[in-house]
Amino acid sequence: MKHLLSTEDLSLANAVRILDTAEEMSSVGEREVKKLPALRGRTVVNLFFEDSTRTRISFEAAAKRLSADVINFAAKGSSVSKGESLKDTAQTLSAMGADAVVIRHWASGAPHRLAATDWIDAAVINAGDGTHEHPTQALLDAFTMRRHWTKLSGLPSTGADLRGMRVAIAGDVLHSRVARSNVWLLRTLGADVTLVAPPTLLPIGVERWPCSISYDMDETLEKGVDAVMMLRVQGERMNASFFPSTREYSRRWGFDDNRLRALDSLGLKDTIIMHPGPMNRGLEISAAAADSPRSTVLAQVKNGVSIRMAALYLLLSGDTREPAATLKESS
Amino acid sequence: MAEETTYLIRGAAILGGDAEDLLIRDGVIAARGADLSQTDTAAGATEIDADGLVALPGMVDVHTHLREPGREDAETVETGTRAAALGGFTAVHAMANSTPVADTAGVVEQVYSLGRAAGWVDVRPVGAVTVGLAGEQLAELGAMHDSRAQVRMFSDDGICVHDPVLMRRALEYVKAFDGVVAQHAQEPRLTAGAQMNEGEVSAVLGLTGWPAVAEESIIARDVLLAQHVGSRLHVCHVSTAGSVEIIRWAKSRGINVTAEVTPHHLLLTDDLVRSYDPVYKVNPPLRTNDDVQALRAALADGTIDVVGTDHAPHPSEHKECEWAQAAMGMTGLETALSVVQHAMIETGLMTWADFARVTSTSPAGIGRLTDQGRPLEKGEPANIVLVDPGARWTVDPSAMATMGRNSPFRGMELPGKVVATFFKGHPTVLDGKLNTPYRYPSEAPVAGAAGAY
């Protein structure tokens, strides 16, 4: 595995290996000295073409806990401003000796371009590209789900997948890289996924995805669900007629207090509520839901550092970046 | 005349039929027959052995972007027409989206003059429908028609004439001089920010979709407008199966509509976008295999009249970037013949005679070019291309005459090579290489009267 670009082409073996490595990494975070020497002397560049403080500091913390040198490159460029090209930026980083580039970009496919061209010879980690993928988010979500799922069954989480787990992903699927990465990864891990959204916020072609589709949040809950992942929805979407108003959206597709109570009345006592953040409280998720014991929002943030440590470690550690025998090479 | 050389093409399969000789003199086909070498008229002729080659009328492109004036870093009339000659063309229609836009007699005459100075092919400027391609006010269509460039085709290509009233007026107005409006069918509101075909692949890639309905709804509207005002409509680069059905319906109703398909839409699909390589970014976008098959069938049965390359060269920096930042467009002049042979002839859907119809006769008819797309008969203008149908070659954009390196066919092995191109009786291409340009007589009294017709 030279790069981590998407979960669509991530094999089960690789996915489980990243999750298992993250379990080991999480124990580092419990120590008084939260640092490993694994990546000493290696340089990790956080190349962010789009503002994302949360993801950036998560990667920064991950790299630093592995003793890597971290360079933050906030190449915030708009789609119209013709500043330095991605090619020139990549070649500049290459000349500076970057071993890994963590890239966040507003354009879908930008990490693939870095990995496919000869602009730079570094490991590329996709930290979210446009409306395409956000693989480390999906991995930390899966990590969070796996801990919950194995705790219920009393089995060790290491080595486990998510077979049998019912996951609902609700909200603006059309514009969500988190939803896409989760759909592919959860399929690979064996979970049953249902997307819940207004038809306007589902992409044409979604019927070919390995999941079920529902337009009805309540019906989805009634059928039984082990995790509900609420996606952030931008209020401005109503200006482009994706939905009539934020209130109507909230009533039909938001996780509000009534639906929080419904989990109890439906007997779904172990169902967790997830959100990748940042949340729009009162829009896609109510404050009570976000703050309830069912909420894993903060656990997700914490697990994010472990997952990113695992990804960096697996891509950069040792004396080689050749694919390990059990790992499928990403394309 | 500029030169007096006589050429005898020996044993070429005329339109893929029986092998015959063609004698070329003074810009025309002086004779056609089984063995002309012993005849007196062939005495002193330069012989070209065409054994195994197919002779076709010079190809006519209804849709070429030569980029000059304004974007000489992408292409010039000189480089673009060299590419055209190498690709087997003897005429190209230069689209109007230059800088300044070809929306006045002055600009179309400039492009026309550059074409004549280059001398590789007949350059027929296309006039803009609206001033500055802005879609607000009709350009001086009549002035462009009356100019030395004699514009007959008008298009805002790259931008759709989406205002229905403006489109109606344009269709009506060009009736005054037998013009045609070539529409880039793209409903703008349905394609805001569109990056690729909307469907299964765009859903996975997270790229904003360009739905087929945005093309089909405009074509449906335009054929009805053309019927209503009794005018002539040409639909540029048809890309969807649904568009084919609408055009088929319109033709069955007797509506005066012609349609064009690009070589890339006959061969490539949106699966290629999975690479995020902007060399596959084009407008209209690459569609699905179902669309490709429908377009092939439509070209074979005449629903789609012509192949147009939509040759759109771009500087490399406009393609070496993120997909969303990249320019739309592909080069096509030097691969059109091979791609059409591969997609249409080697699949058994068309013969070489059909090829001549869709690449020469019909496009010349749409553009009203009287000396192009003619039969290969005695007395006709000697615009001829000789093709080796058995050759195979691997596409190498860096070896092309166009300045654009954005060929989506790079690395593909394709059949068919242009061996020679005769433009007004002069070989612009010989042995598969550029020869010399045709030189117009220095004092042409009337535009278009040069040559020997």
Interface residues (C-beta under 8 A of the other chain):
Chain A: E8 S79 S85 L86 K87 H105 W106 A107 S108 G109 A110 H112 R113 A116 T117 D129 G130 T131 H132 E133 R177 R180 P203 I204 G205 V206 R208 W209
Chain B: Q195 E198 G199 E200 V201 S202 A203 V204 L205 G206 L207 G209 P211 S275 Y276 D277 E317 E320 C321 E322 W323 A324 Q325
